[in-house]
Amino acid sequence: MTEDLSRMSSMGLPRYVLVTLFVAALGVLAMGTAVSLLTGLPIGNLTRDPAALARVNPFTGAISNIGILGWAAGATVCAFTALVLSVRGRFPLMRFFAGAALVTVLLLVDDLFMLHDSPLPEFRLDERVFYLAYALAVGALLLVFPPYARRFRTWLIILAGLLFAGSIVIDVFEDPLSAWTPLFEDGCKFLGIVAWLAYWLDAAMVTVLDPEIVEGG
């Protein structure tokens, strides 16, 4: 029994990963504390649920929140796959999934904190700057590792791109008088997130089960 527990422990996450997780979590709490002290913003405004603070219906922004969970799931899948590949010594593939995790985290942060559409004028930049930056990031990921990117269900990543583009087009030409415009604009983005997640879930499963077939083409 002791030997089995010892073996299971050695097969688990490396200690540095566990330490990094808790250090990052403490760092988030420390930054929140610093922001509260420096700006006078009540710490509860940073720790409590936005719906509770705004006293609105708990379902407010529900689809947007589920989309955030989709980004988080995609980033987690890619990061975990990169970690597994690192342990197995498959470093080129590891870098591919690590890059995917980084790009997904960038998209998550933008969506979560509305970086491309900040309500604060002093922090607002042209949305096109963000769209171009993200397009370049995704393009670089797919072009730096072209053999890998094409070995999975590429139609999913193409579909994600088309849906995101559709959401942007609707945002630019939206009819402010139509109550249903948000359904199409945000619906396209939501389905794009699902397609992005599906691509990386599929890629991760194939890679973890048989990395040699991915590397060999």
C-alpha positions, -999 to +999 in steps of 0.1 A: +000+000+000+028+024+009+046+016-023+015+022-043+010+056-027+046+065-033+043+055-069+011+075-074+027+105-058+057+103-081+033+101-111+014+132-101+020+168-108+056+180-103+060+199-071+070+231-089+036+231-107+017+228-073+039+256-058+033+278-089-005+273-086-006+285-050+019+313-055-002+325-084-034+323-063-018+343-035-005+368-060-040+374-073-052+381-037-022+403-031-029+423-062-065+427-052-055+440-018-031+464-034-057+477-058-081+482-029-056+501-008-043+523-037-077+532-052-100+531-022-122+505-039-138+482-013-121+448-014-156+432-016-160+448-050-131+426-062-140+394-045-178+392-047-200+382-076-208+411-100-245+403-100-247+405-062-228+438-062-251+453-089-282+437-074-293+424-107-309+391-118-283+363-112-288+352-148-276+385-161-247+378-185-252+340-181-243+332-218-213+354-216-202+337-184-206+303-199-184+315-228-157+325-203-159+289-189-154+277-225-122+298-228-110+286-194-117+250-204-097+254-236-068+270-219-068+242-192-069+214-218-040+229-237-019+236-206-025+201-192-016+185-226+015+206-227+025+194-192+019+158-201+040+162-233+067+178-213+069+149-189+071+125-219+098+146-235+078+155-266+090+191-265+080+203-301+044+192-295+046+206-260+055+241-273+025+239-297+000+233-269+017+257-246+014+284-273-023+275-277-028+278-240-012+312-240-033+325-269-065+311-253-056+328-220-052+361-238-086+357-255-101+348-221-087+378-204-099+401-231-134+387-230-135+386-192-123+422-186-136+437-219-102+450-229-113+455-265-143+476-254-133+492-221-160+513-205-132+536-191-122+562-218-087+565-204-081+528-211-099+526-244-081+517-276-094+511-311-110+477-312-093+470-345-059+470-326-071+441-305-087+422-333-055+425-354-033+415-325-054+384-318-056+375-354-018+377-357-014+356-325-036+328-338-020+331-372+015+328-357+005+298-337-009+280-367+020+290-390+049+283-366+036+247-361+019+241-394+024+203-396+007+199-362-022+223-368-032+206-400-033+171-385-064+177-365-100+187-374-090+220-391-126+227-401-133+234-364-106+261-362-118+276-396-154+275-383-143+293-351-126+320-371-156+325-393-179+328-363-156+353-346-155+373-378-192+372-381-196+385-345-172+415-354-191+423-386-225+423-368-209+445-340-198+470-367-230+471-386-255+464-358-289+479-358-293+497-324-331+495-328-332+457-330-336+439-297-323+407-312-290+420-325-272+408-294-284+373-300-267+371-334-236+391-324-229+373-291-243+340-304-217+340-331-190+346-305-203+319-282-204+293-310-169+304-320-157+297-285-173+263-286-157+255-319-123+267-306-127+245-275-138+215-296-107+218-318-083+217-289-102+190-271-099+169-302-063+177-307-054+170-271-071+136-271-054+125-303-020+138-290-022+123-256-033+089-269-008+086-297+017+115-300+038+096-325+011+096-351+008+134-347+046+139-349+049+116-379+019+129-398 
